[in-house]
């Protein structure tokens, strides 16, 4: 049997009695040297884990072969950016019991005196800073590590013209604990060495301006958008595209080939606590997106100039992907878009050849619940005392859900 035991911050005073009793009942105890020192009275066999995950897995595998109760000590909580996913992958047939600990996340939000039920989470330990939200609409906890220090995170936002309020915690619950709240400019200049700290990004004070702007308006009249010579998805089609996208309040959305930004702006109203990323390569369209964003007072829309999938490195994981234009690179986009498992994808097409290609690619890439509709709207325009038909171009809308990785 494998017991995965969270030891919280790694201080004896923060170990609950239930964890102490659980460790007593283990026959083999495995953990880092600091973790093992928390249990000086343990009389069974002990093995020290190294920083090499592969060798650590082998230590655990050998211990399990002895058919004894094996306890693996992990810092913080096993379910929060910890060793648990790797253990479940390596030992799928093993009976694993998981015991919670106090995570650095809980400590940090308590220090900040902030509720965290609607917070988002990220880790830049061994990851690119591009996983960070471009627009901070909710409290966001970030685990740092390696070269990605809190100071680097502060600089990341300053380079993008933002100066958010940031709380930083290091060595929480230890005598040398560091805790401070400051803006990004101050943090970028902070001289304290902060190793493996946790950062809380505070949302902008105008986080609700989206609701004051478009709110959840659907089908904004076309004439309200500035469009120049850039094609725009008409209101009747826009409504159907967004209905198929099923955008919810906290979703992150990417709109590929955003044009004037009409879909992006309405999507931002639906994802009022998420972020919409508008990818567009046309400089005129980029200006229109920014102009319309300003007109509708939308704060949670982020323009990413460039071509998909080349700019996907600037995206975090997204819940919804809308593709209005692919520049002939639909196959690459569907393979590499950072869409979460179960995320929704919507593709619009004006030719049956694009529909055929899209359906094949979605099937080949293990997308599920594939659905196709074709729509042609007709507007009836008043001409003197009569009303004449004004047909809009027919359009195909393909929707699907991302399946499990094969």
N, C-alpha and C positions, 0 to 999 in steps of 0.2 A: 504494500500500500504506500502511496506517495502523498505526504502531507505538505502542502505549499503554505507557508506561514508568514504572514506579514508582520514585521517587527516595528512598523511605524518609523519614527525619526531615528531609532537606534539608541535611545536612552532608556536605562532601566526603569526610571520613574514613569515612562509612558507605555510600559508593557502591562496590559490588563492581566488579571489573575488567570483568565481562561487560557491565554497563550502560554503562560508559564507552566500551567498544568499539562497542556497539550505536549509541550516539549519534553516534559518528564516521561511521557508515555511513548516517546519515540525510541527506537533502538539504534538508529544511525542518524546523525545530525550533520547536515551539509550547509555551508554558508561561507561568507567572507570572514576574514579573521576578526574584524570588529564585531560582526554579528555573533560569532561564536562566543566571544568574551562576555556577552550579556547573560550567558548561562554557565557560570563557573562550576555549578554543582552537577552538571550533566555527566553521567557515568558511562554512557555508551560510546560507541566509536564516533569520531569526528573527522570530517574531511573539509579542507579549506578549498573553496572555489577560487579560481583565478579569473582574470579579466577576459580570458579566451573562452567564448561561449561553447565552442566545439569540445574543448577539453573538459569543460564543466559538465557538459551533457554526458560525456563518457564516464566521469566520476559517478554521476547519478545512476547511469545505466548499470554499472558494475555493482553499485550498492543494492539496486533493486533485484539483481540476480540472486542475492542472498535471501530473498523472500522474507525480508523483515520490514518493520514499519520505518520508513525513511522520511525524515523531515528536512525540507529545503527552506532555508531562511532567506527572505527577500526584504529589502528595505522598503519603507512606505507601505503601500497597499498592492497586493499581487495583481490586481486588475487594472492598475493605472500605469501604462508604459513600463511594464515590468517583465519578468521572466516567464510569466504564465503562458502566453501564446506559444512560445517556443517549446515549453514542456508538453503542452497538449499536442503539438505537432509531432514531437519526437516520441511520445509515449501514448499513442491513440487508444491502445487496448488497456492501459493501466487505470486502476481505480484511483482518481485524484480527488482529494479533499482540499478545498481552498478556504483559508481562514484570513479574514480582513485585518488590515492594520491601518493606522492613521497616515494618510498620504500627505506629501508636501503641499498638495493642492488644498486640502482641508486646513492645514496650518496657515497657509498664505492668505486664504480668504478670511479666516478668523482674525489674523493680524490686520488685514485691511478693513475689517468690520463690514464686509460686503456679502450679500446673499449670492449663492452661486448656482441656483437651480436652472438659470437660463444662460449660464456661461458657456463659452466654447473653449476648446483645448487644442494645443498644438505642442509639438516637440521639435526643436531645431538641433537636438543632439545627434550629430551625424547626418543631418538633413540640410538642404538649402534654405536660406531665409525666405525664399519665394513662397514657402508654405504659409507664411504669416498673412493674415487678412490685410488687403490693401486699404480697406475702410473699416474702422473699428466701430461696429454698431452694438456690440454686446461686450460685457467683461470677458476678456480672453486670457486664460492662463497658459503660459509658455514655459516649457522645460528647456533650459539651456545646457550647453556642454561643449567641450572642446574649444574651437576657435570662436564659436558663436556665443559670445558673452552678452550680458545685458547691455553693455555699452555698444556692441555691434548692432543690437536690435534697435536701440535709440537712434543710431546713425542711419539705419535702414529707413526709418520713417522721416527723419530730417531730410534725407536726400530726395524724398518724394513730396516735400513741402508740408509735412505734418509735424506737429509738436505735441503728441498726446501726453496725458498724465500717466505715469508708470510707477507701480509699486514693485520693489525688489526685495526678495528674501533669500538669505544665504545662511547655511548652517542653522536652520530653524530649530529651536529647542536646545541648542548647545550654548555654553557660556559665551562663545565668540559670535553668537548670532548677529547678523546684520539685517536690519529692516529699515527701509526708507521709502518715501513716496515723493516723486519729483517729476518735472516735465522732461521730455526727451533731450532738450538742450543741456539741462543740468546733468542728466545721467551720462550723456556722451562724454562729459568732462570728469566724471567720477573716477578717482584714482584707486579706490579699493579693489583688490583682486577678488573677483566674484566667481568662484568655481562651482559649476553645476547648480546654479541658482535657479529659483523660480521667479518668473516675472508675471505681473498682472497688468494687462493693458486696459485702461479705463475707457469706456465709450465716450465719443465726442458728445459735448453738451447738446448738439443739435441732432441727436440720433433720431428724433421723431419728426424731423422736418419732411421726410418722405410722406408721412401720413397727412401732413399739412398741405403737401403739394398734390400728387396724383391720388394718394390714398389707394384704394383698391378699384379705382375707375377702370372699366373695361370699355373698349371701343371709343376711345377719345376721337372726336371728329378729325378727319384728315387735315382740314384747314387750320387746325390749331398747331400743327407741327410746321416748323421751318424745314423746307426740303430741297431748295435749290434745284439742281439737275440730277439729284441722286434718287434712284428708285426707292419707293416706300411701300411696305405692306399695308394694304388698305384695311380700314377698320373692321369690315365684315370678316376678312380672313384672319386678321390679328386676333380677334376674339376666339376663333376656332383653334388657332395655334396655341394660345394660352390655356384654353380649356383642355387640350390634349396634354399640355405640359404638366398640369396639376401642381402648380407651384404653391408651396405652403409658406407660412410666415417666416420660418427660420432657414429656408433653403438658400444655398449658394447656386447661382445660375450663370452659365456662360452662353452668350448670344454670338454665334459665329457668322460673320458677314452682316454686321448690325445695321448697315446703311445709315438712315437718318436717326436711328435709335428709337424708333417708335415702339418696337416690341420690348426693347431693353427698359424703356421708361415705364411701360405698363407692368412689366415683370417686377420692377423695383417696388412698385406699389403693393404687389401681392407678397413679395419676399421682404416685408418691411423690417424684419430683424436679421436679414441675410444681406448678401452682396451680389449684385449683377455685374458680370464682367463682359463688356462689349468689345469684341475683337473686330477690327476693321482696318483694311490696308489703304483705302482711298483717302488722301489728305482732305479733300473737300467734305467727304462724309464724316471724317473725324471731327472737323470743325462744327458740322451740323449737330453731331451727337453732343458735343460740349455745350453748344448754344441751346439746344433743346433741354439738356439737363438743367442748365441754369434757368431757363424759362419756367420749367415745371417744378423747380426747387427740390430736386432729387439728390439726396446726399449719399445714398448707398449704391451708386452706379460708378463703376471704374472703367474708363476707356483703356484698352490695351492696343496701341497701334501696331499693325503688323499682320502677318498671314498665319492662319492655322494650317498645320500644327506647330509651326516654327516657334510660336510664342507660348506654347503650353507650359514651358518652364516657369512662367510668371503666374500660373494659376494654382490655387489650392485645390484639394478635392472638391468637386461640385456635385450637387444633387440633381440638377437639370441641365441638359444641353439642348440648345435650339440652333439648328443649322439652316440659315437662309441662303448662304452662298459658300461654296467650298473651293472655288478656283481650281476645279479638277482634281482635288486631293481628298476626296471623300473617304477613300480606302484608308489613307494614313490617319485621317481625323478619327474615324471610328475605332481604329486600333489603339490610338495613343491618348485620346481625350481622358483626363483624370476624373471620370465619372464613377461615383461610388457604386458598389454592388446594389442592385435594386433601383438605381437612379433612372430617371426618365429621359428619353431622347426624342426629339421631334425634328423631322426633316421636311422642308417644303421644296417642291419641285414643280416645274412648269412643262416638262417633257416626259413622255412615257419611258424614254431611254434612261433618264435619271432615276425614275421610279424603279425600273427593273434592276438597275445597278444597286440602288439603295437597299432593296429587299434582299438581294443576294448577299450583299456585304453584311447586313444585320444578322442574317442567318448564319453566315460563315463565322461571325465573331460572337456567336452564342448569345445574342440578344433575344429576349423573350417577349411574349404577348404582342407580337408585331401586328399592327393594324394600319390599314390604308383607307383614306377617304378622298374623294375628289369633290371639289366645290366650285360652283360658278354662281356668283352673286349678280343680281340685276338691280340696278338703281332706276327708279322711275322719276325722270326729271320733268318739271313743269315747262311746257312750251306754249306760251300764251294761255289758252283755256284747256289745253290737253296735257296729258302726261305721256312721255315717250320713253321707251326702254333704252337704258344705257348699260350694256353688258360689260362686266369686268372680266379680265382674262381668267379662264379656269385654272385651278391650282390643285395639286395633290399634296396631302398632308400624311406623312408616314410617322407613326409613333411606336415606341417600343420601350422595353425595360431591360437594363443591363443584367445579364445572368451571372452566375458564379464563374470565376476564372477557371478555365480548363487546364 
